[in-house]
Amino acid sequence: MNNYLDSSPHGSFAGGRILGFLIILLGLLICGSTHAQEGGEAGPLRVGVYVSPPFVDTVGETAYTGMAIDLWTQIAQRLGVTFEYEEYPTFRHLLQATADGTVDAAVTNLTITHNRAEVVSFTQPWYDAGLRLMVPEEGGASGWDVISGLGDAGHLRAYAWLAIVILLATLGLTLFDRKFDPDFPKRWREGVAESFHHVMSIATSGKTARKNLFGWVGRIWQALWLVVGVAVIAYVTSSVTSVMTTVSLTRGINSLSDMSDKTAAVFTGSVAEDYMRELGLSARAYDNIALSVAALEAGEVDAIVGDAPILEHYVLNNPQDQLAVVGNIFHPDKYGFAFPLGSELTRAVTLEILAAQESGALEALKQRYFGSGQ
């Protein structure tokens, strides 16, 4: 009887239900485990960085420092997440890697814009900045600049002719005085020196201490000499002044309005590059500030347009380059961290940035890297 009952259709049905339930449960456990692995929670976040001191700078070959790095590290510790950095050569490469999910976050001085916000998610802004100009330091035209300008304008050739005239006048005056002036020095070197002094006195000051040897005729000749001296002074003064003014105007960049006929260096993929293109101004893109400065020193560009804190930091730490940041901030902007669209990290990191602002931690980082002026 028992064997009959066990092999009944009802017993087989119950056993099949139990077996099916166990198979379904096992499948759910396997899927859940696979989903957890694909979620990446067990592995570190991939954080893309772009080196841009003082927000991101290198320490050795694999470590990084800077305000953005310090802020991100504090936030990651509060969120309890681990991460590893991946460096990118330009803003454009970093944004592309973030947009397509190659990295989980972008950490640098990344300006929040409408176009960028269409492809990545930004956090709450954590730094206010803007664009400025960096140019060769104004210290007046150098001696070499003036000489080069005089040569380009043809004045050096005229100066050479004036020198020849002065030498001929010195020699002629020496021969003349040796013949007609009994008090003139008899030794040649003393006589030539006396005549040269007299000619240069007329040429440089328009004055003469020469005695009159021939009455009214001599006075007329002396007057003519004075006129020549005044003309020489006027020519030399005006030519040098003109060249110095030209050099000053050529290098005199004090605001964006001075860039209408000049070329600026910008960083590849930066807001500065987009802004200069929108204004129709000439710009050349370089991957970083070091390459931009090299281009400026080589005369390839007339100025560098970039984020104000980046340019100011470079000038402060590289005084040997003799560069200056000029003009007021234009095109104000704000920095934020970026994540792929839809990333849950966006909201979590934004909340931590707000907490850092309210607690004063963010202000402390600004003080550390920029002083009390920020």
C-alpha positions in Angstrom: 0.0 0.0 0.0 2.8 2.4 0.9 4.5 1.8 -2.4 1.4 2.4 -4.2 0.7 5.7 -2.4 4.3 6.9 -3.1 4.0 6.3 -6.8 0.7 8.0 -7.1 0.2 11.0 -9.4 -0.3 13.3 -6.4 3.1 12.3 -4.9 4.9 12.9 -8.2 3.3 16.3 -8.6 4.4 17.5 -5.2 7.9 16.3 -5.7 8.1 18.1 -9.1 7.0 21.3 -7.5 9.7 21.1 -4.8 12.3 20.3 -7.4 11.2 23.2 -9.6 11.2 25.6 -6.7 14.8 24.6 -5.9 15.9 25.1 -9.5 14.3 28.6 -9.6 15.9 29.6 -6.2 19.3 28.4 -7.5 18.9 30.4 -10.6 18.1 33.6 -8.7 21.1 33.1 -6.5 23.4 32.7 -9.5 21.9 35.8 -11.3 22.1 37.9 -8.1 25.8 36.9 -7.8 26.5 37.8 -11.4 24.7 41.1 -11.1 26.7 42.1 -8.1 29.9 41.3 -9.9 28.8 43.3 -13.0 27.9 46.3 -10.7 31.6 46.7 -10.0 31.0 47.2 -6.3 33.9 44.8 -5.4 36.4 46.8 -7.5 37.8 50.3 -7.2 36.3 53.2 -9.1 38.2 54.4 -12.2 38.9 58.1 -11.8 40.1 60.1 -14.8 42.4 63.0 -14.1 44.0 65.8 -16.2 47.1 67.4 -14.8 46.4 71.1 -14.2 48.3 72.6 -11.2 47.3 73.6 -8.6 44.1 71.5 -8.9 45.8 68.3 -10.2 49.6 67.9 -10.1 51.9 64.9 -10.2 53.9 63.4 -7.4 56.4 61.0 -8.8 55.0 58.8 -11.6 51.8 57.4 -10.2 50.6 59.7 -7.4 48.7 63.0 -7.6 48.1 66.0 -5.5 46.3 69.3 -5.7 43.1 70.9 -4.5 40.8 68.8 -6.7 42.6 65.6 -5.7 42.4 66.5 -2.0 38.7 67.3 -2.2 38.0 64.1 -4.1 40.0 62.0 -1.6 38.0 63.4 1.3 34.7 62.7 -0.4 35.7 59.2 -1.4 36.7 58.4 2.2 33.4 59.7 3.5 31.5 57.6 0.9 33.7 54.5 1.7 34.7 53.9 -1.9 38.1 52.9 -3.3 39.5 54.2 -6.5 42.4 54.3 -8.9 43.5 57.2 -11.1 43.9 57.2 -14.9 45.6 60.2 -16.4 44.4 61.8 -19.7 46.4 64.2 -21.9 43.7 66.8 -22.5 40.3 68.0 -21.3 38.8 66.6 -24.4 40.1 63.1 -23.9 39.0 63.1 -20.2 35.5 64.3 -21.1 35.2 61.6 -23.8 36.3 58.9 -21.5 33.7 60.0 -18.9 30.9 60.3 -21.4 31.4 56.8 -22.8 31.9 55.2 -19.3 35.6 54.4 -19.7 36.0 56.1 -16.3 33.6 56.4 -13.4 34.5 60.0 -12.5 36.5 63.0 -13.9 38.5 64.9 -11.3 40.2 68.2 -12.3 39.3 71.8 -12.8 36.5 70.9 -15.1 34.3 73.9 -16.1 30.5 73.2 -16.0 28.9 74.2 -19.4 25.6 73.5 -21.1 27.3 71.4 -23.9 29.2 69.3 -21.5 26.2 68.7 -19.3 24.5 67.1 -22.2 27.0 64.3 -22.3 28.1 64.0 -18.6 26.6 64.6 -15.2 28.1 67.4 -13.1 28.1 67.8 -9.3 27.5 71.0 -7.4 30.2 73.6 -8.3 33.0 73.7 -5.8 35.2 76.5 -7.3 34.4 79.8 -9.0 36.9 80.9 -11.7 37.1 82.5 -15.1 39.5 83.3 -18.0 42.4 85.7 -18.0 45.4 86.5 -20.3 49.1 85.7 -19.7 51.7 87.6 -21.7 55.4 88.4 -21.5 56.1 90.6 -18.4 55.9 94.3 -19.1 59.2 95.9 -18.3 59.6 98.4 -21.1 61.3 97.5 -24.4 64.6 95.7 -23.9 67.8 97.1 -25.5 67.8 94.3 -28.0 64.2 94.9 -28.9 65.0 98.6 -29.6 68.1 97.8 -31.6 66.2 95.2 -33.6 63.4 97.7 -34.2 65.9 100.4 -35.3 67.4 97.9 -37.8 64.1 96.9 -39.2 63.1 100.5 -39.7 66.4 101.4 -41.5 67.6 103.8 -38.8 70.8 101.9 -38.0 72.0 102.5 -41.5 71.3 106.2 -41.1 73.2 106.2 -37.8 76.1 104.6 -39.6 76.2 107.5 -42.1 76.0 110.0 -39.2 79.0 108.3 -37.6 80.9 108.6 -40.8 80.0 112.3 -41.1 81.1 112.9 -37.5 84.4 111.3 -38.2 84.9 113.3 -41.4 83.9 116.5 -39.6 86.3 115.7 -36.8 89.2 115.1 -39.2 88.2 118.2 -41.3 87.9 120.4 -38.2 91.3 119.2 -36.9 93.0 120.0 -40.2 91.3 123.4 -40.3 92.3 124.4 -36.8 95.8 123.2 -37.1 96.2 125.6 -40.0 94.3 128.7 -38.8 94.3 128.5 -35.0 97.7 129.1 -33.4 96.4 128.0 -30.0 95.2 124.6 -31.3 97.1 121.6 -29.8 100.1 120.6 -32.0 100.0 116.9 -31.1 97.6 115.0 -33.4 96.0 112.9 -30.8 95.3 115.9 -28.6 94.0 117.9 -31.6 91.7 115.1 -32.9 90.4 114.6 -29.3 89.7 118.4 -29.1 87.9 118.4 -32.5 85.9 115.2 -31.7 84.7 116.7 -28.4 83.6 119.9 -30.2 81.7 118.0 -32.9 80.0 115.7 -30.4 79.1 118.7 -28.3 77.3 120.3 -31.2 75.7 116.9 -32.2 74.4 116.0 -28.8 73.7 119.3 -27.0 73.6 121.9 -29.8 76.2 124.0 -28.1 79.6 125.2 -29.1 82.5 126.6 -27.2 84.6 127.2 -30.2 86.1 130.7 -30.6 85.2 132.8 -33.7 88.2 132.9 -36.0 86.6 134.7 -39.0 84.3 137.4 -37.7 80.8 137.4 -39.2 81.6 134.6 -41.6 82.7 132.4 -38.7 79.5 133.2 -36.8 77.4 132.0 -39.8 79.4 128.8 -40.0 78.9 128.2 -36.2 75.2 128.8 -36.6 75.0 126.3 -39.4 76.8 123.8 -37.2 74.3 124.3 -34.4 71.4 123.7 -36.9 73.0 120.5 -38.0 73.5 119.5 -34.3 69.8 120.2 -33.5 68.7 118.2 -36.5 70.8 115.2 -35.5 69.5 115.3 -32.0 65.9 115.5 -33.2 66.3 112.6 -35.6 68.0 110.3 -33.1 65.4 111.1 -30.4 62.4 110.7 -32.7 63.6 107.5 -34.2 64.3 105.8 -30.9 61.1 107.0 -29.4 59.2 105.8 -32.4 60.7 102.4 -32.3 60.1 102.1 -28.5 56.5 103.0 -29.0 56.1 100.5 -31.8 57.6 97.7 -29.7 55.4 98.6 -26.7 52.3 98.6 -28.9 53.2 95.3 -30.4 53.6 93.6 -27.1 51.0 95.7 -25.2 48.3 93.2 -24.5 46.2 94.2 -21.5 42.7 92.8 -22.2 40.8 90.6 -24.6 40.1 93.6 -26.8 43.8 93.8 -27.6 43.7 90.3 -29.2 41.7 91.2 -32.3 44.8 90.9 -34.6 46.8 88.5 -32.5 46.9 84.8 -31.8 46.4 83.2 -28.4 47.4 79.8 -27.1 44.6 77.8 -25.5 44.4 74.3 -23.9 43.0 71.6 -26.1 39.3 70.9 -25.3 39.1 73.8 -22.8 36.4 76.4 -22.4 39.0 79.0 -23.5 39.3 77.2 -26.9 35.6 77.2 -27.4 35.2 80.8 -26.3 37.9 82.1 -28.6 36.4 80.3 -31.6 33.0 81.7 -30.8 34.4 85.2 -30.8 36.2 84.6 -34.1 39.6 85.3 -32.6 42.7 83.4 -33.7 43.8 80.6 -31.3 46.1 77.6 -31.3 45.5 74.7 -29.1 48.2 73.0 -27.0 47.8 70.1 -24.6 49.0 71.8 -21.5 50.4 75.0 -20.0 54.0 74.0 -20.5 53.6 73.7 -24.2 51.6 76.9 -24.4 54.4 78.8 -22.6 57.0 77.3 -25.0 54.9 78.5 -27.9 54.7 82.0 -26.4 58.4 82.2 -25.8 59.1 81.0 -29.4 56.9 83.8 -30.8 54.3 81.3 -32.2 51.5 83.1 -30.2 51.1 86.5 -28.6 49.4 85.5 -25.4 47.9 82.6 -23.5 44.2 82.5 -22.6 43.3 80.1 -19.8 41.7 79.7 -16.4 42.8 82.5 -14.1 44.0 80.3 -11.2 46.0 78.1 -13.5 47.8 81.0 -15.1 48.3 82.8 -11.8 49.8 79.7 -10.2 52.2 79.2 -13.1 53.5 82.8 -12.9 53.9 82.6 -9.2 56.0 79.4 -9.4 58.0 80.2 -12.5 59.4 83.7 -12.1 62.3 82.9 -14.3 59.9 82.9 -17.4 59.1 86.6 -16.8 55.4 86.3 -17.6 52.5 88.3 -16.2 48.7 87.7 -15.9 46.9 90.8 -17.1 43.4 92.2 -17.3 40.3 91.4 -15.4 38.6 88.0 -15.4 36.3 87.5 -18.3 33.9 84.6 -19.1 33.3 83.6 -15.4 32.9 79.9 -14.9 32.5 77.2 -12.2 34.3 73.8 -11.6 32.6 70.6 -10.8 33.3 66.8 -10.8 31.8 64.9 -13.7 30.3 61.4 -14.0 28.7 59.4 -16.8 25.1 60.3 -17.4 22.8 58.6 -14.9 25.6 57.8 -12.4 24.4 57.5 -8.8 27.7 59.0 -7.7 26.6 62.4 -9.0 24.0 62.9 -6.2 26.2 61.3 -3.5 29.2 63.4 -4.3 27.1 66.6 -4.6 25.8 66.0 -1.1 29.4 65.7 0.2 30.5 68.9 -1.6 27.6 70.7 0.0 28.6 69.3 3.4 32.2 70.4 2.8 31.0 73.9 2.0 28.9 74.1 5.1 31.6 72.6 7.4 34.3 74.9 6.1 36.4 72.1 4.8 36.2 73.4 1.2 37.2 76.9 2.3 40.2 75.4 4.2 41.4 73.7 0.9 41.1 77.0 -0.9 43.1 78.7 1.8 45.8 76.1 1.6 46.3 76.3 -2.2 45.4 80.0 -2.9 45.7 81.9 0.4 43.3 84.3 1.9 42.7 86.2 -1.4 40.3 83.5 -2.7 
